[in-house]
Amino acid sequence: MKATSIVVLTGAGISAESGVATFRDGDGLWASHRIEDVATPEGFARAPELVHTFYNGRRRELADVAPNAAHLALAKLEQEFKGDFLLVTQNIDDLHERAGSQKLVHMHGELAKALCANCGNRIACASDLSTDDVCSVCSTPGHLRPDVVWFGEFPYKMNQIENALERCDLFISIGTSGNVYPAAGFVQQARYAGARSVELNLEPSEGVDYFDESYHGPATLVVPAFVE
Ligand SMILES: CC(C)NC(=O)[C@H](Cc1c[nH]c2ccccc12)NC(=O)[C@H](CCCC/N=C(/NCCC(=O)O)S[C@H]1O[C@H](COP(=O)(O)OP(=O)(O)OC[C@H]2O[C@@H](n3cnc4c(N)ncnc43)[C@H](O)[C@@H]2O)[C@@H](O)[C@H]1O)NC(=O)OCc1ccccc1
């Protein structure tokens, strides 16, 4: 792999063949749920039970899915690549970790964690959350929420991500539709830094014209083919 510093961005498409729903495909999450109700702080304030049901369901599903060849190919690339490497995922599932990825940031949070909206305490979360749950630090009930970034909220690890984008000479975007910012703007930031940009996706994304190269097909085929 002719590169000295790589940034990889992944979206729901990389987990689709593992059986994790995407957002915008026909049977995607946004086809059966309103973003305003389940993925905004306002929605959580209005009807926290509805939000807990949405994320509890997605957390339970993780027990029935496993990393696929695309997740495994990225973990192998990370291990073998001698240069700087950062995997930035928009996904809140834990399939990258289970595939062995370590140089990984979840810019939109993780289902495997809960956050107290009152005191900011973070805890590991492997079971359902409810409004009866009490924070072990501030001992107040009803403030524990999924540790995910909702619309209108600031994504996580943005400084680390932007530093890596400024340094990278290869930017690879996998399984994302390029609809949601700031992630959808990373390709421009990488190009501005002089990086070669590559899209690996089932179909052309919203931002396909920003990429130097694009290879379209199922992630389990195009990702191993590109990184090996
Ligand atoms: C709708 C959109 C227009 N709105 C936004 O972008 C908003 C507002 C906004 C900010 N800046 C803007 C600029 C212009 C316009 C709007 C904005 N952004 C925000 O609110 C963000 C916070 C957004 C985070 C929201 N939370 C998510 N997820 C966590 C929760 C949860 O998971 O429930 S977003 C969620 O949807 C996003 C899109 O999903 P994708 O992963 O791309 O999935 P999708 O289904 O859309 O596409 C799947 C793709 O895979 C492909 N595919 C399918 N199967 C396969 C397959 N088998 N193989 C390969 N590919 C496949 C398909 O072809 C498709 O292309 C992901 O980010 C995902 O995490 N916060 C913020 O901006 O803070 C301030 C700021 C500004 C600048 C700099 C710093 C801070």
The ligand as an ORCA input file, in Angstrom:
! r2SCAN-3c Opt
* xyz 0 1
  C     -28.885     15.080      7.880
  C     -27.710     16.021      7.743
  C     -27.888     17.009      6.655
  N     -27.507     16.696      9.061
  C     -26.256     16.869      9.513
  O     -25.262     16.552      8.896
  C     -26.193     17.447     10.889
  C     -26.305     18.974     10.827
  C     -25.214     19.605     10.098
  C     -24.006     19.896     10.596
  N     -23.236     20.472      9.620
  C     -23.957     20.559      8.491
  C     -23.614     21.043      7.218
  C     -24.561     20.991      6.241
  C     -25.845     20.454      6.546
  C     -26.169     19.942      7.814
  C     -25.220     19.998      8.775
  N     -24.968     17.027     11.556
  C     -24.963     16.987     12.925
  O     -25.893     17.328     13.623
  C     -23.665     16.488     13.562
  C     -23.879     15.165     14.324
  C     -24.386     14.117     13.411
  C     -24.338     12.745     14.118
  C     -25.723     12.126     14.201
  N     -25.637     10.732     14.664
  C     -25.547      9.678     13.863
  N     -25.408      8.406     14.341
  C     -25.352      8.177     15.800
  C     -26.690      7.833     16.287
  C     -27.185      6.514     15.731
  O     -26.405      5.749     15.165
  O     -28.387      6.285     15.958
  S     -25.567      9.939     12.146
  C     -25.773      8.372     11.392
  O     -26.166      8.641     10.061
  C     -25.005      8.884      9.277
  C     -25.121      8.357      7.883
  O     -25.176      7.058      7.860
  P     -24.222      6.123      6.963
  O     -23.322      5.459      7.924
  O     -23.613      6.822      5.809
  O     -25.365      5.112      6.490
  P     -26.432      5.322      5.322
  O     -27.502      4.335      5.580
  O     -26.799      6.749      5.117
  O     -25.594      4.889      4.028
  C     -25.100      3.560      3.948
  C     -24.182      3.531      2.733
  O     -23.582      2.239      2.673
  C     -23.765      1.705      1.382
  N     -23.911      0.244      1.532
  C     -25.022     -0.445      1.894
  N     -24.744     -1.779      1.950
  C     -23.405     -1.898      1.635
  C     -22.511     -3.010      1.506
  N     -22.914     -4.263      1.707
  N     -21.223     -2.762      1.165
  C     -20.788     -1.476      0.929
  N     -21.591     -0.373      1.048
  C     -22.872     -0.594      1.392
  C     -25.012      2.373      0.804
  O     -24.904      2.410     -0.607
  C     -24.925      3.782      1.423
  O     -24.136      4.644      0.597
  C     -23.848      8.271     10.007
  O     -23.074      9.344     10.426
  C     -24.506      7.594     11.203
  O     -23.670      7.604     12.305
  N     -23.209     17.411     14.565
  C     -22.713     18.615     14.209
  O     -22.694     18.968     13.058
  O     -22.190     19.350     15.260
  C     -21.701     20.684     14.931
  C     -20.379     20.566     14.185
  C     -20.264     21.112     12.903
  C     -18.995     21.056     12.253
  C     -17.879     20.431     12.840
  C     -18.071     19.868     14.126
  C     -19.328     19.912     14.779
*
